[in-house]
Amino acid sequence: MSTTLLAPQRPSGIPDTLRLQSRDTRTTLVDRIALHLGLRLLIWGSRTPRLTDDRERHARTRRAHDATTAREHGYLREALLAPRP
């Protein structure tokens, strides 16, 4: 097998040269709080408008839909029960 197909491996004692030695690998508390707050704001801002409507508007819409359904059902019932000429 050709050795060019394998990725070169670092010996375990040599540090990663791409990582800066002066940088801490842990995320600070302030950064974590900022990321958490940003995520919450992003989720809150992407809500659908339906969820932001008030409860009375939903109730009014539901009553209108129920009334329309009842009228359609009544009309179809009368049409089916009417004697045929």
Buried (B, 14 or more C-beta within 10 A) or exposed (E): EEEEEEEEEEEEEEEEEEEEEEEEEEEEEEEEEEEEEEEEEEEEEEEEEEEEEEEEEEEEEEEEEEEEEEEEEEEEEEEEEEEEE
